Amino acid sequence: MQEFCTLADGRSLGIWVARPTTPPKGCLVVLHEAFGVTPHIQRICADYATHGYVCAAPAMLMHASGQPTGVVLPQNKEGLDAGRDLIMATPIPEWVAMMQAVVNWAAAQRLASATLGYCWGGSCAYLGGAKIPELKAAVAYYGGMLAELTAQGQPKCPTLVHLATEDRYIPLEATLKAFAHHHPAASVHVYEADHGFNRDDGKTFQPLSSALAKARTLEFLDKSFG
């Protein structure tokens, strides 16, 4: 369901929230792709809630769109181009500020947080791990900026990364080298799949890789929240 949290400067930020029916293990800050908080992202929140986590997906396009609930774009080339424009218009400190607002929202409910992000959200999730010391863990799926961000600073929290061999948007070898050099403690997995292999309503969805990555993520999160 739609809720709101508050940024440090008082602005409202829309978050899509799913809650478990059992006492929560913690909060997952679920970070979306370029298209916004799509039905797919909402399904991810609902799914992880069944595993005991409060899930909150912030509308990360709110800054550039001027709308607290952001925008949801069509999952096609036109939508991707529009999403990229909105991302480019969102300063990186705003990425951190929006994630921090959700972490603060969760902390007010006595919940520790971890980031879990896909595509742009994967880059955000890693950046959050490096910039927000309260995080228990960071999980990044095929973030396009991972090689650059890894060189700039590394999360102190446990970090899990999912990459794909056929990814057209991410230089796989350069990203693997960056992690080996700058963040060897991160757990990095590579799948025989394409970019977006987790998105179940996309052309590159790969069920086996998606299921394996999810199983690894759940095991990693349960251990991190411990």
Secondary structure, 3 states (H helix, E strand, C coil): CEEEEECCCCCEEEEEEECCCCCCCEEEEEECCCCCCCHHHHHHHHHHHCCCEEEEEECCCHHHHCCCCCCCCCCCHHHHHHHHHHHHCCCHHHHHHHHHHHHHHHHCCCCCEEEEEECHHHHHHHHHHHHCCCCCEEEEECCCCHHHHHHHCCCCCCEEEEEECCCCCCCHHHHHHHHHHHCCCCEEEEECCCCCCCCCCCCCCCHHHHHHHHHHHHHHHHHHHC
